[in-house]
Amino acid sequence: MLNELLDAFEMEHKFAPQTIDNLLDYCQKKYIHGEIDLKTYRAFYNCLHEKGAVSAHEMSIEKKV
Protein backbone atom coordinates (compact mmCIF):
# COMPACT_ATOMS: atom_id res chain seq x y z
CA MET A 1 0.00 0.00 0.00
CA LEU A 2 2.72 2.49 0.90
CA ASN A 3 4.46 1.66 -2.36
CA GLU A 4 1.72 3.55 -4.23
CA LEU A 5 2.28 6.64 -2.10
CA LEU A 6 6.04 6.35 -2.39
CA ASP A 7 5.83 5.99 -6.18
CA ALA A 8 3.56 9.06 -6.41
CA PHE A 9 5.96 11.08 -4.24
CA GLU A 10 8.97 10.08 -6.33
CA MET A 11 7.15 10.77 -9.60
CA GLU A 12 6.06 14.23 -8.46
CA HIS A 13 9.32 15.30 -6.80
CA LYS A 14 11.84 13.34 -8.89
CA PHE A 15 13.54 12.08 -5.71
CA ALA A 16 12.75 9.79 -2.79
CA PRO A 17 11.49 11.20 0.50
CA GLN A 18 14.30 11.76 2.97
CA THR A 19 12.23 10.50 5.91
CA ILE A 20 8.97 8.72 6.55
CA ASP A 21 7.76 12.02 8.00
CA ASN A 22 8.11 13.58 4.53
CA LEU A 23 5.90 10.85 3.14
CA LEU A 24 3.25 11.56 5.78
CA ASP A 25 3.34 15.28 5.00
CA TYR A 26 2.95 14.45 1.32
CA CYS A 27 -0.03 12.23 2.10
CA GLN A 28 -1.65 15.02 4.11
CA LYS A 29 -1.09 17.47 1.26
CA LYS A 30 -2.75 15.06 -1.18
CA TYR A 31 -5.76 14.77 1.12
CA ILE A 32 -6.08 18.54 1.70
CA HIS A 33 -5.98 19.14 -2.06
CA GLY A 34 -8.70 16.52 -2.63
CA GLU A 35 -6.41 14.14 -4.49
CA ILE A 36 -7.14 11.22 -2.16
CA ASP A 37 -10.30 10.45 -0.22
CA LEU A 38 -10.67 10.21 3.55
CA LYS A 39 -10.65 6.40 3.63
CA THR A 40 -7.38 6.26 1.68
CA TYR A 41 -5.86 9.06 3.76
CA ARG A 42 -6.68 7.27 7.01
CA ALA A 43 -5.21 4.02 5.75
CA PHE A 44 -1.96 5.75 4.72
CA TYR A 45 -1.87 7.82 7.90
CA ASN A 46 -2.35 4.81 10.19
CA CYS A 47 0.26 2.76 8.35
CA LEU A 48 2.81 5.59 8.40
CA HIS A 49 2.06 6.47 12.02
CA GLU A 50 2.60 2.81 13.04
CA LYS A 51 6.03 3.06 11.44
CA GLY A 52 6.84 6.11 13.57
CA ALA A 53 5.99 8.96 11.21
CA VAL A 54 5.16 12.32 12.75
CA SER A 55 3.68 15.12 10.65
CA ALA A 56 5.11 18.62 10.55
CA HIS A 57 1.79 19.80 12.01
CA GLU A 58 2.17 17.51 15.04
CA MET A 59 5.73 18.71 15.57
CA SER A 60 4.68 22.36 15.54
CA ILE A 61 2.02 21.66 18.19
CA GLU A 62 4.56 19.85 20.40
CA LYS A 63 6.93 22.84 20.24
CA LYS A 64 4.21 25.20 21.44
CA VAL A 65 3.40 23.13 24.52
N, C-alpha and C positions, 0 to 999 in steps of 0.2 A: 504494500500500500504506500509506504513512504517513498518507494522508488518513483512513483508517478510525480510526487511533489518535488523530489530531488531533480528528476529529469526536466520538469517545467522550470525550476529555478535556474538550472544550468543553461537551458535553452534561452531563457530571457536575459540572463546576466553574462553569459559566455564564460562563466567560471563556476567552480563548486563553492557552496557556502563554507565559510571558514569554521563555523561552529553550528551545532544543532540549534542554538538560540537564533541564529540567522534564518534557519529554515522555518522556525516557528513564527518569526516576524514576517517572513514572506507569506506564510499561510494566512496570517491575520490580515495582511494587506489584500490578499486575494479575496477573502471573505468580505471585508469592508467595501471593496470595489464591486461586489456582486458577481465575482467570477467563480465562486464556489458556493454551494448552498450550506445551510446551517448543519445539516446531518454530516456532510463531508468535512466541514470545518471541525466539528466536535470530534470526529473520528481521528483526524490528523492531530488535533490539539492533544487529545488524550494519549495517543501513541507517543508523540514527542515529549509530552510532560512526563510520562512514565520513564523515558530515557534520560530525564534530567533537564530538559529544556526549560528556560525561563525567558519570558518575553521582555522586551525593552520596557514595555508598560509596567510590568510587575517590578522590574528593577527600579524604575523611577519612583514608584510608590514606597518601596522599602527604604530608599534614601531619605524620603521626607519624614518617615516615622522615627 
